[in-house]
């Protein structure tokens, strides 16, 4: 269930973004922010980094992705996983968090109308995006930023059918070894792969080139069903 709260007027909020709540089930309610143009050409759920290591929906990579998607006329829903910020529940080790992503997808499907639906995830969020999007054929696009291939199993992507897909990492990311990244790219030859030179896992000082990679994906995702 989606419950609007009001216009988010905090410094740094995305223009036109509204605070909302997402009911996942089992009494868990997530805080979220929805940004949607009048007639969005598509919609993306944005998944933040690891909840136990400071990850939340205000992460600079997630905020930059939301800004770029707004410029591409896409709706976005960024949210705090359970146990983060004002979201209820507690960290579920990546199991219950998949339910959070599915609930967010359901919200977008109801409030934005027809158009492609996708997921963008960063770090831990990329793992969640891969687990949910790799099994759900209604997900029309995936963007996996700094997928922590050295920590989690992304093997479920092996059977992924062709769709707009961004694989992006930094050349100095210790959690996404370049050999593992290139091996993943080789298994998904139709993906758009970007290695951001000089970037580490956090993209300090490299948000602009990362944003341009996200922009190219957003436009491909937007136009895929045109």
Long-range contacts (C-beta under 8 A, 24 or more apart in sequence): 2-34, 2-107, 2-110, 2-111, 4-34, 8-33, 12-58, 12-63, 14-63, 14-66, 14-67, 14-70, 14-76, 15-70, 16-70, 17-66, 20-107, 22-79, 22-100, 22-103, 22-104, 22-107, 23-103, 24-82, 24-89, 24-99, 24-100, 24-103, 25-99, 25-103, 26-89, 27-88, 27-89, 28-82, 28-87, 28-88, 28-89, 28-96, 28-100, 29-87, 29-88, 30-79, 30-80, 30-81, 30-82, 30-87, 30-88, 30-100, 30-103, 30-104, 31-57, 31-79, 31-80, 31-85, 31-86, 31-87, 32-57, 32-77, 32-78, 32-79, 32-80, 32-104, 32-107, 33-57, 33-77, 33-78, 33-79, 34-75, 34-76, 34-77, 34-107, 34-111, 35-66, 35-70, 35-75, 35-76, 35-77, 36-75, 36-76, 36-111, 36-112, 37-70, 37-73, 37-74, 37-75, 39-73, 40-73, 40-74, 40-75, 40-112, 40-113, 40-115, 41-72, 41-73, 41-74, 41-115, 41-116, 41-222, 41-223, 42-74, 42-75, 42-115, 42-116, 42-117, 42-118, 42-140, 42-141, 42-221, 42-222, 43-74, 43-75, 43-76, 43-77, 43-108, 43-109, 43-112, 43-115, 43-116, 43-117, 43-118, 44-69, 44-74, 44-75, 44-76, 44-77, 44-108, 44-117, 44-118, 44-119, 44-120, 44-141, 44-143, 44-218, 44-221, 45-76, 45-77, 45-78, 45-79, 45-101, 45-104, 45-105, 45-108, 45-118, 45-119, 45-120, 45-129, 46-76, 46-77, 46-78, 46-79, 46-119, 46-120, 46-121, 46-125, 47-81, 47-101, 47-119, 47-120, 47-121, 47-122, 47-124, 47-125, 47-126, 47-128, 47-129, 48-78, 48-80, 48-81, 48-84, 48-122, 48-124, 48-125, 49-122, 49-123, 49-124, 49-125, 50-123, 50-124, 51-81, 51-82, 51-83, 51-84, 51-91, 51-97, 51-124, 52-91, 55-81, 55-84, 55-123, 55-124, 55-125, 56-80, 56-84, 56-85, 57-84, 57-85, 59-122, 60-203, 60-207, 61-122, 61-145, 61-146, 61-202, 61-203, 61-207, 61-210, 62-122, 62-125, 64-207, 64-210, 64-211, 64-214, 65-120, 65-122, 65-143, 65-145, 65-211, 65-214, 67-211, 68-211, 68-214, 68-215, 68-218, 69-120, 69-214, 69-218, 71-215, 72-215, 72-218, 72-219, 72-222, 73-222, 74-218, 74-221, 74-222, 75-108, 75-111, 75-112, 77-104, 77-107, 77-108, 79-104, 94-124, 94-127, 94-128, 94-131, 94-152, 97-128, 98-128, 98-131, 98-132, 100-128, 101-128, 101-129, 101-132, 102-132, 102-136, 105-132, 105-136, 105-138, 105-139, 115-225, 116-140, 116-141, 116-221, 116-222, 116-224, 116-225, 118-142, 118-143, 118-164, 118-221, 119-143, 120-145, 120-166, 120-214, 120-217, 121-145, 122-146, 123-147, 123-148, 123-175, 123-201, 124-148, 127-152, 127-154, 130-154, 130-156, 130-157, 131-156, 133-160, 134-159, 134-160, 137-161, 139-163, 140-164, 140-221, 140-224, 140-225, 141-165, 141-217, 141-220, 141-221, 141-224, 142-166, 143-168, 143-214, 143-217, 143-221, 144-168, 145-169, 145-210, 145-214, 146-170, 146-173, 146-175, 146-176, 146-201, 146-203, 147-176, 147-181, 147-184, 148-175, 148-176, 148-201, 149-175, 149-176, 149-177, 149-180, 149-181, 149-184, 150-174, 150-175, 150-176, 150-177, 150-180, 151-175, 154-184, 157-184, 157-187, 157-188, 158-187, 160-188, 162-190, 163-224, 164-192, 164-217, 164-220, 164-221, 164-224, 165-190, 165-191, 165-192, 166-191, 166-192, 166-194, 166-213, 166-214, 166-216, 166-217, 167-191, 167-192, 167-193, 167-194, 168-193, 168-194, 168-195, 168-196, 168-210, 168-213, 168-214, 169-194, 169-195, 169-196, 169-199, 170-195, 170-196, 170-198, 170-199, 170-200, 170-201, 170-203, 170-206, 171-195, 171-196, 171-197, 171-198, 171-199, 172-198, 172-199, 172-200, 173-199, 173-200, 173-201, 174-200, 174-201, 175-201, 176-201, 192-216, 192-217, 192-220
